[in-house]
């Protein structure tokens, strides 16, 4: 299947607000995602290490939070639940793989999961795709142990049917 065809399949899959949520996606699955019609993509920038500060800053930039954003989890929640959906059918937040502070990522994922549920209740799809490296793992810490971190273990892979 071509990257364009798989990105269109992803757009169809995510069109159902019941599919709002957080998923893992291999790097090859993200190829061509920029071409998908109906998706408003918000790419977090590549980061050396995901920390509380880098996650909040990346969210603020990629989702165009207002200037008064307070750079804390509560303020992020407020901004996430006040997004303007006028020009968007489906919002997708792409998070590239990087070493991460486990506590910060766990908090980020809980925040994003709550935001996904919030928007699903309003009939809108918010999805977070954690882009995995081809090896399929995120590095848990600076030691590079190469195992799936605890905060990631419960996140499901995007179903293969979503790209078909």
C-alpha positions as CSV (number, residue, x, y, z in Angstrom):
1,X,0.0,0.0,0.0
2,X,1.3,3.4,-0.8
3,X,2.0,6.0,1.9
4,X,-0.8,8.1,0.6
5,X,-3.3,5.3,0.7
6,X,-2.3,4.3,4.2
7,X,-2.6,7.9,5.4
8,X,-6.1,8.1,3.9
9,X,-6.9,4.8,5.7
10,X,-5.7,6.3,8.9
11,X,-7.9,9.4,8.4
12,X,-10.9,7.1,7.9
13,X,-10.1,5.1,11.0
14,X,-9.7,8.2,13.2
15,X,-12.8,9.8,11.8
16,X,-14.8,7.9,14.4
17,X,-14.5,9.8,17.8
18,X,-14.7,6.5,19.6
19,X,-11.2,5.9,18.3
20,X,-9.8,9.0,20.1
21,X,-6.9,8.0,22.2
22,X,-3.2,7.3,22.3
23,X,-1.5,4.8,20.1
24,X,2.0,3.7,19.2
25,X,2.9,3.9,15.5
26,X,6.0,2.6,13.8
27,X,8.0,5.2,11.8
28,X,7.1,3.6,8.5
29,X,3.4,3.8,9.4
30,X,3.7,7.6,9.6
31,X,5.1,7.9,6.1
32,X,2.8,10.1,4.0
33,X,0.7,11.1,6.9
34,X,1.1,14.8,5.9
35,X,-0.9,14.0,2.8
36,X,-4.0,12.7,4.6
37,X,-7.1,14.8,4.0
38,X,-9.2,15.5,7.0
39,X,-6.3,15.3,9.6
40,X,-5.1,18.4,11.4
41,X,-1.5,17.3,12.3
42,X,0.4,18.8,15.2
43,X,3.9,17.5,15.1
44,X,5.9,17.9,18.3
45,X,9.5,18.8,17.4
46,X,12.2,16.2,17.7
47,X,13.6,16.5,21.2
48,X,16.9,15.3,22.7
49,X,15.0,14.2,25.8
50,X,11.3,14.5,26.8
51,X,11.0,16.3,30.1
52,X,8.1,18.1,31.7
53,X,9.3,21.4,30.3
54,X,10.0,20.1,26.8
55,X,6.7,18.4,26.6
56,X,4.8,21.5,27.7
57,X,6.7,23.7,25.4
58,X,6.3,21.4,22.4
59,X,2.5,21.2,23.1
60,X,2.2,24.9,23.4
61,X,4.0,25.5,20.1
62,X,2.4,22.7,18.0
63,X,-1.1,23.4,19.2
64,X,-0.7,27.2,19.2
65,X,-1.6,27.7,22.9
66,X,-2.3,31.3,23.8
67,X,0.5,33.6,25.0
68,X,-0.8,33.5,28.6
69,X,-0.2,29.7,28.8
70,X,1.2,29.0,32.2
71,X,3.6,26.1,31.3
72,X,2.1,23.6,33.8
73,X,-0.1,20.5,33.4
74,X,-3.3,22.3,34.6
75,X,-2.8,25.1,32.1
76,X,-2.1,22.6,29.4
77,X,-5.4,20.8,30.2
78,X,-7.3,24.1,30.0
79,X,-5.7,24.9,26.6
80,X,-6.4,21.3,25.3
81,X,-10.0,21.5,26.2
82,X,-10.5,24.9,24.6
83,X,-9.1,24.0,21.1
84,X,-10.9,25.5,18.2
85,X,-12.3,22.7,16.0
86,X,-13.8,24.9,13.3
87,X,-11.2,24.0,10.7
88,X,-10.4,20.5,11.9
89,X,-12.1,17.2,11.5
90,X,-9.6,15.1,13.4
91,X,-6.7,16.4,15.4
92,X,-3.6,14.2,15.6
93,X,-0.6,15.0,17.8
94,X,2.5,13.3,16.6
95,X,5.2,12.7,19.3
96,X,8.6,11.5,18.0
97,X,10.6,9.0,19.9
98,X,13.3,10.3,22.2
99,X,14.7,9.4,25.6
100,X,12.2,10.5,28.2
101,X,11.7,11.2,31.9
102,X,9.3,8.4,32.8
103,X,7.3,10.5,35.3
104,X,6.9,13.4,32.9
105,X,5.8,11.1,30.1
106,X,3.3,9.2,32.3
107,X,1.8,12.6,33.3
108,X,1.7,13.8,29.7
109,X,0.0,10.6,28.6
110,X,-2.6,10.8,31.3
111,X,-3.2,14.4,30.4
112,X,-3.6,13.6,26.7
113,X,-5.7,10.5,27.4
114,X,-8.1,12.7,29.4
115,X,-8.2,15.3,26.6
116,X,-8.9,12.6,24.1
117,X,-11.8,11.4,26.2
118,X,-13.1,14.9,26.6
119,X,-13.2,15.6,22.9
120,X,-14.7,12.1,22.1
121,X,-17.6,13.1,24.5
122,X,-18.1,16.1,22.3
123,X,-18.1,14.0,19.1
124,X,-14.5,15.1,18.1
125,X,-11.4,13.0,17.5
126,X,-8.2,13.8,19.2
127,X,-5.5,11.2,18.7
128,X,-1.9,11.1,20.0
129,X,0.5,8.9,18.0
130,X,3.8,8.0,19.6
131,X,6.1,7.5,16.7
132,X,8.4,4.6,17.4
133,X,11.8,4.2,15.8
134,X,12.2,1.3,13.4
135,X,13.5,-0.8,16.3
136,X,10.1,-0.4,17.9
137,X,11.3,0.8,21.3
138,X,11.7,4.1,23.0
139,X,14.8,4.5,25.1
140,X,13.8,4.5,28.8
141,X,16.7,6.6,30.1
142,X,20.1,8.1,29.3
143,X,21.7,4.7,29.9
144,X,19.8,3.5,26.8
145,X,18.7,0.1,28.2
146,X,16.7,-0.5,25.0
147,X,13.5,-1.9,26.7
148,X,10.0,-0.7,26.5
149,X,9.5,1.8,29.3
150,X,6.8,1.3,31.9
151,X,4.9,4.4,30.8
152,X,4.7,3.1,27.3
153,X,3.9,-0.6,28.0
154,X,0.2,0.1,28.3
155,X,-0.1,2.2,25.2
156,X,-1.6,0.0,22.4
157,X,-0.1,-0.1,18.9
158,X,-2.3,1.5,16.2
159,X,-4.3,-1.5,14.8
160,X,-2.9,-2.6,11.5
161,X,-6.4,-2.3,10.0
162,X,-6.1,1.5,10.6
163,X,-3.6,1.7,7.8
164,X,-5.3,-0.6,5.3
